[in-house]
Amino acid sequence: MAITAGLPATAAPAGDPDTPVAQDIARNSREHTVLSDSMKKAEGNIPVFVQFKGKGAYEQTQSPAVLANKQAPTNKQAEVQAIKTQVQSQAQAAAQSTGAKTLYTTHNIMRGVALQGDAAQIRALANNPEVERITPIVPKKKQNAGSVVDTGAAENWARENSGYTGKDVKIAVVDSGIDYTHADFGGPGTVEAFNKATKLTEMPAADSGLYDAKKYIGGYDLVGDSYDGTNQTAPDNNPIDCSAGGHGTHVAGTAAGYGV
């Protein structure tokens, strides 16, 4: 038995990407990939990180030998600046389209922008072909419960006669800051000295009496005392710790203090 059937002349070819159904499927598939599980459920005004497509400036501009630690990095300032400018332009467009506030942008390791705004509005960025991933920013608290294991400190403590004493080694501590007025670094070690230092936005002079210039070399406050990852940065040139006896002071003291 033969059956003849007619199809409407306007029927779209199977798999036609321009049909509303196909577009909805593609959109849903992209949202599923771009949005983290927590972002899919997020509500209200929240901080969010939007990662843009493309390699970070360091990976983009450096040779394979540099990336493999077989060669020193080369100066690619112009190329890095171009990537930074592009990211800032993308960030501005993302903020404007969602009504969100820009907290900061990143370009060196990862291209992206941190936004503060309505979760539902920001989720719409999942349909932007320039966007790689969207995740909520979760405020973090400093803790050192796993630091001994994570850094391999226990194994190094167990070594005997390794020949490594730390003599003449300069170190940098990226943390909550450093109370350079503390006696452990040769400072006066008084509450008055700490309070005086916290009022400054510039590093006090070497002859100020607030620190020992032979022990403490200098530093910066890269984000501000109140920064927690969800607000805007407020950097200055005074790295005094956010609180007396803070985490950064503890770490710096453990690494290079006088042992007071």
N, C-alpha and C positions, 0 to 999 in steps of 0.2 A: 504494500500500500504506500503510495507516494503522497506526501503532504507538502503543500506549498504555503509558505508564510511570507508576509511582507513586513519590512522594517521601515519605520519613519525615516524620511530622507534627512532629517536633522539629527538623527542619533549620532552621538560622538563615538569615535573609534575607541575600542577597549584600551584602557591605560592612558588615555589622553590626559596629559598633565594640566590642561587648561580648564577642565571641568570643575565645578564647585566641589563635587565629592572628592575628586583627586586632590584638590588644593587643601581641603579639610584634613584628609589623611596625612598629607605631607606636613601640614602645620602641626598636627597632633604628634606626629613622629618626631619632629624637630624639638617641640616643647619637652617631650619625654626625655630626649637626649641632653638638651641644654640645661634644663632645670634640675637641681639636686632634689632629692626626695623631700628634704625639709623645706625647700623653697616652694615646692608645689603646694604645701599646706600652710605656708606662712600667711599671716594676716596683720593688718595694721601698719603703723609707721615703724619701719625697722631699718637697720643698716645692712647693706647688701654689697657683695663684691661681684662685679661684672667683668669676666675675663674676655678680652678680645682675641681674635684669631691672630696668629703670627708668632714667631719666635721672639723671646726677649732680646733686648738690644745687645747684651753681652754675647749670647749664642749666635745672634744674627751677624755680628760684625767681626767676631774672632775666628781664627783659623782652627781646623781640627787639631793641630798640634798644641795650640793654646788650650783648647777645651780638654785635651788629654793631659794637661799639666806637663807637657814636654817642652814648652816654649813660653817665654814671658809674654804677657798681653801687649798688644800694640795699641797705639793711640788712634782711636776712631771717633774722636769727639764730634766731628761734623755729621757722621752717619748716625751716631747715637742721638744727637740733638734733633735730627730729622724724624727719627722714630718717636722721640718724646713729644714733638710737636704734633705728629699724627695722632698719638694716643690722646693728647689733650683735646684735640678737635673731636675725636670720637666720643670722649667723655662729655664734652659740652653738649653734643647732639643727644646723647643718651639722657642726660639730666633734663634737657629742655623737653624732650618727648614724653618724659614720665612725670614731670613736675617735681623731680627730686633735687636734693642738695648734694653737691659734690664734696666729699670729705677729703679725698686725695686720689692721685693717680699713680700707677706704677708702670715702669717701662724697661727696667734693666734686666730683671729675671723673668718677669711676666708682664704682658701688656694688659692693663685693666684699669678700672675705676671703682672706687668705693662710693656708694650712693646712700643717702638717707632719704627714704620716702615710702610711699604706699606700696605694699607688697604686690597687690594686684596690678598696679600700673607698671611696676618694674618687671613683672612676669611677662608683659607684652614684648619686652626686648628679646625674648627667646626667638621671635620671628625675624629678628635682624640678622642677616647673613654674616655680619661682621662679628657676632657674638659667639664665643666658644662655650662658656659655662656661666651659670648664675647661681650663687650660693649666699645664704645669710651669713653675716659676720657674727660670730659668737664671742662675747667678751671673755678674755682669759685672765686667770689669776696666776701670779708667780708661785712656783713651788719647786722644790729641789728633791723630792722623794726619790726620783730615779736617777739623779745626776751622777752619783758614784758609779753606777753600773753603765749608764749611757756613755760616759766619757772614758771608761776603762781605767778610772783612778785606782781601783782596788788592785788591779794587776801591776800598775806602776809602783804602788806603795810596797808591794811584795818583792820588788826587785831590790837586790843588794849590790852595792858597788857598781852602779850603772855609769857613774861618772857624770851624770847630769845633776847639777846643783841649782840651776837657775841664775847663776851669777852672770851679770851683764846683759840679761835678757830684758827687753822692753815688751810690755803686754798692754792690750787694750781690753777693757771690760764694757760690753754693751748690756746695760741693765737699767736699774731705776735711778742711777746716778752714783755719786760717791761723796761721802762726807769727808772732804779733804781737810777739814778742821780737826778731825779725830786724831787722838794721840797715836793711834796705830800707824798713822802715816806721817808722824812728826809734827802734827798740828797742836794748838794749845789744848785741845780736848775739853773745851768748856761749852756750856749751853749758850753763853753770850756770843761766842765766836760763831757757833752754828747759826744762831738767829740772825746775826749780822750778815753772814754769807747768803742766807736764803732770800734776803731782800734785794740782792744784786741780780742784774740781768747780764752783766759782763763778768768775766773771770777777774778776780781781784789781782792786784799787782803782786809780783814775787816778794816784795818787801813789805807787804801788808800785815804780816804777822799771822795770817790766817792759815798758812800751810807751809810745809817744808818743800821748797823748790827742788831739792835734790831727790826727793822721793816722788813727789807728784809733778808730772810734766804738764798736763793740761787736758782739756776735753770740751765736749759740747752737750747741750740739752737738745736732742734732735726732735723731740715731739712736745715737750711741756709736761709739767707735773700732773695735770689732770687727765692726760691722754689715756684712753683705754681701748683704742681700736675702733670705737664707734663715733668719735667726735673729731673735730678738726685739730690739727697740730698747732702748737704755739712754741716754736723753738726759740732758744736764745743761746748765748755764749757762756752760760754759767751751768756747769754740770752737777751742782750740789744735789745731793740725794733728795728724793721726794719727802723723806721723813728721817728723823734721827735714827741711826742704827738700821737703815733700810737694807733691802736685799742686795743692792749693788755694792754698798759699803762692806757688807758681809763677804761677798764674793771677792772683792778687791783685797780685803784684809787677809782672807785665806790664801790668796795667790801671792801677794807681795807686801803684806803688812810687816811692821816691826815685831809683832807678837805681843802687843800690849793688851 
